[in-house]
Amino acid sequence: MTEQKTWSQRFESALHPAIALFNASITFDIELIEYDITGSIAHAKMLAHTGIISTQEGEQLVAGLEQIRSEYHQGQFNPGIEAEDVHFAVERRLTEILGDVGKKLHTARSRNDQVGTDTRLYLRSQISLIQTQIREFQRVLLELAEVNVETLIPGYTHLQRAQPVSLAHHLLAYFQMLQRDWERLGDVYRRTNISPLGCGALAGTTFPIDRHYTAELLDFAGVYENSLDGVSDRDFAIEFLCASSLIMVHLSRFSEEIILWASEEFGFVKLKDSCATGSSIMPQKKNPDVPELVRGKTGRVFGHLQALLVLMKGLPLAYNKDLQEDKEALFDSVKTIKSCLEAMKILLAEGLEFRPERLSTAVNSDFSNATDVADYLAARGVPFREAYNLVGKVVRICLEKGKLLKDLTLVEWQELHPAFEEDIYSAIAPSQVVAARNSYGGTGFEQVRLALKNARTQIQA
């Protein structure tokens, strides 16, 4: 039989064993134990500070909670299913240590505001760790970009060759995506960093508590202004999962490009043995497992966001047991994001190398300089749309003759339009095509070097 729960005397018998197992969250919310102890210490100090309990009792509670923390770190405190959740497990152990004094910890506090506080403390900490990981990944991108300013790579739209760009410019696009992710997490942090402690079950408490005192002890920026909102709000968790989903979108897009680049058809990068695997039956293969797994794990985080949105959409005020389901979504998303950021950082820093000869061949063997021919004519007074149509004709002629634009003779150019001069060849050289795009934020080498400088400033702020 499952032991009798210490609810009120309203209950005459224990839960059915299967229901006790179904109801329990200890298997996953043990993740919150550090935060539960920290929050409980702040609550105990507040109870003593306001005179609700004596100073001596407050000190005993704090000492007992620190003992439990120590026992957990040493592997001596391992609550099982019978504890139901981490909060009851800690309180029960505290009572074993202190007797009746331990039973005073829950004065003026509900499990509802307690779990809300723990979750915010946990997520606040994890957001800071993820932001640090984003910065580390950005630094790797910058280091790789700094040595590839004048390395050219085909730029694509619709997955068709469009215009050549600086490889550094391409990498910095992901830097900027990650910068938005870092900033977005900062916004989520601010809305997570509000204390619900003291909201009680839903309506506050009759005890003369000091909510601002506990908020200050726990480094919260403020307190919830409405107790109903305080115990039932999970906007911060949904926002975190939204921000997490966007992080995964960006990592997945980058992963997809790396997968393409590593294929024989593209051949832009070579995977190193440290970040690739082979086939069980095809000995020649080297598989891009890291980006494939990141791409796959993206759906997992999306699913957690959808689950929490569906969870919340029909909940009346205030707390409902459904909210227990937010923990696994948050815990797994945090774990997934952190592992993906780490894996992608290692892959980019140590697991692949670009193949400059293949990149050079690619940018010199297509018609991605066609727009520059139109720009050349437009700069000499030819209306752009007329120039555009003329260049389309030039490309068609080249395809019929099996030539590239660079292969046309000056006579052939001038037969197409008299505005063409000898300098057309330098104008359509890939390096000049890239260098000429010197508008702010463009791929021109001058702009890319400026962007690198600005990026360094961004991550040092």
Beta strands, then each sheet from edge to edge (+ up, - down):
strand 1: 152-157
strand 2: 160-166
strand 3: 194-195
strand 4: 222-223
strand 5: 269-271
strand 6: 352-354
sheet 1: 1+ 2-
sheet 2: 3+ 4+
sheet 3: 5+ 6-
end
